[in-house]
Amino acid sequence: MVDSFMFTFLSLLIFFNQLVHSSSNLATDSKEELQFPEPIPGADFAKEISKGLHVIDFFSPYCPHCKHLEPVWKKTWEKFETEYGNLNLTFSRVDCVASGDLCNAESIEYYPTIRLYGPEGAIKNYPSDNKRTVESFIEFAKKEALNPNNYAEADLRSLSVKLSDNEIINLLAGKGDKPYLVSFWPTKTMDNTDAYGEFVDCAQCTPFKRVWKILSNSLLASEIKTGHVNCVDSPILCKELGFEKLVPLDNGSREREPRVILIIPNKQSNNLFVFPNNDFELDTKVYEDFALRLTHNNIAPDISKGDILKIMQRDIDFGNSNKVNINDQKIHLVFSYDPKTVVPEDFDVLEHLIEPLQALPNVHLYKVNESIVDVTKIGYNNMYSIIQNNDKEAQPLTLNENSLVLNSITQMPTFFIFREGDTTSQIFPGYSTTETRDPKLIMSWVKLFAKPLYSEMTPSNFRNFMKLDSDVFSTIVLLIANSSDPTFIKSSLTYLKNMKVAGYEYEHERLEEMYENIIRERTEKKEYIQHLRDTKSKPDKIVDATLLDVDHVNNLRLSLAYYDIGKYDETMSWMRTPILKEPLGTGKIIIIDRTDGRVFQFDSSGNLIDCESPSSLRDVLLSVSLPDKTSVVTPEYVSMVVKIDRTTKKTLFTPTHKIYLCVVVLCVLISTRLKKIYRKYKTRKSYMNKRDTVGLLGKEQFQD
């Protein structure tokens, strides 16, 4: 019995001993797993980065900023390893004192430098305007870990060719056979962009080498060649092109970045385009767009009526299908001309549009050798078909032919704007040859209407939304969308379509209103002239009245927009209004009147405005912008309050600032006036002192 008891006791003792050891081992293993790793030695650097993506902190142990960052970096590493360990990304460090040769080879100019690396090398620097907090680091890492562009193919090699001064000069002389995208670097040692390059004061040069390698391969399919120039070897050329910061290496500039140009072949003028210096990016898509759109718009290829109709009928999606990606909606600017009457001077304006069009996203230039006003009519008829097919509550609507003719008044040649997914179009109101050959006038019109059917509103561009084109696009219709998963995407697409249908129904009423206003003004003008004749007014007064223009006002338009709560803050805290007390769900609508800052979230019944019924949304839109066109009461609203970010460079004067400014100006004016009075007094006194002296005959005595 005792033996049995002792055996049981020993068994339990052994079991608990093993359990304790096991727990101790687990704790030790766990500790080891979460142990903050040591900096990567220079000798192991290439091996380490070959294992995936790395966000690397290049630091110096003597740098105060580095010491301040170290605990933040450690917390970031722990949180990321715990919560996002399945992503192929690691937070690492490199000690630039212990691994000085490595940091020199990687062109580390300052501490700490935080940079993203992939198996092929440096990808990009951590954005300088991002905060250095745990949350910001993790947000950056998640975004980059899910970006497929960060995983370059191992066999990819740069196809960029080193170009000499003479080769660049020949290209600029129009002797090239293909478009050439050329990069300029502050170095003299780089024969190939895959090879080692010694960069001084150019923190972006090393990451940009990878971008250039990808570009040299991706642009090949579009028959665009790539080359590079070492500015230390070609200082005169680089200075002539305005890239003097890239030479010499010791000019003390700490703002050096590679520069990029595109040279168009077979042209001796207007063939050089410089990528804007303030738009420098490490995103290949930016440079692809720069090269591809400039090449396309330089050619301005022909387009047919059938192609235009297909463009207008395309479906928009969030990028998860073969439909048009909502983030890549193209704008088609079409130059329409009659081959029987056109002259070479009519085409000259196209040359002057190439560069300014590059500043407008996704605008592509085409030409067609016939009138396409009939395409506009077909598009509007399709608009009415869309209304009838998607809104069973809508009343039968038909196209007002007179209204269409009124809005189609122009002369050949002229310009049209067509948007993907939009059956309506815009016609340039050119009534003379002078207008249709004026690039500035045409561009002002293009800037006004070259916007996608659905514009994305974000916390960063909201202020611009409120400033742009309020005279014409007076109202923003903002849909709350969600692209975070397929279910939300499907419902968001339905709401987008409903918003478009409601917008089309509103557009019908708006066109009717514009037409009625013009007819009324014409009638009033006619009656006024007749009144002058009946009262036997002076002939010159009658002539002046006859010459008065009836303005074709075409305002009160809608701007359709969406805010993606799958990507941004669902509370919309950046837009502070009393009605936004809680997050809005997918399908809800906010209406913003740009002209006076009114914000509508509820309809006249007190319900949240939504996109479930196009007719209901149309009635709310009419009550806000065209109240005479509906019996629906205008809902209650609040005034917009824009939250001003401290990082905003431009801020408006507050009333207090204006008072201070007025006081300062007044003080300056008074001070200036007092100085003038004092100078006059001194001059007068000096003059009187000179007069008040005793001459040869003595001082004059005045007697009674």
Secondary structure, DSSP 4 states (H G I P E B T S, - for coil): -HHHHHHHHHHHHHHHHHHHHHHHHHHHHHHHHTSPPPPPPGGGHHHHHTTSEEEEEEE-TT-HHHHHHHHHHHHHHHHHHHHSTTSSEEEEEEETTTTHHHHHHTT--SSSEEEEEETTEEEEEPPTTS--SHHHHHHHHHHHHT-GGGS--TT-----EE--HHHHHHHHTT--SS-EEEEEES-SS-SSTTS----SS-TTHHHHHHHHHHHHHHGGGGT-EEEEEETTT-HHHHHHTT-GGGSSTTS--S----EEEEE-TT-SSS-EEEPPGGG--S-HHHHHHHHHHHHHHHH--B--HHHHHHHHTPPEESSSSSSEEGGG--EEEEEE--TTT--HHHHHHHHHHHHHHHTSTTEEEEEESS--HHHHHHHHHHHHHHHHHH-TTSPP----HHHHHHHT---SSEEEEEETT-S-EEE----SHHHHT-HHHHHHHHHHH---SSEEP-TTTHHHHHHTTTTTEEEEEEEEE--SSHHHHHHHHHHHHHHHHHHHHHHHHHHHHHHHHHHHHHHHHHHHHHHHHHTT--HHHHHHHHH---------EEEEEEEETTTS-TT-TTEE-TT--SPPPTTBEEEEETTTTEEE-B-TTSPBPBSS-HHHHHHHHHHHH-GGG-SSPPPP-EE-EEPPPTT-S--PPPHHHHHHHHHHHHHHHHHHHHHHHHHHHHHHHHHHHHHSS--TT-PPPP--
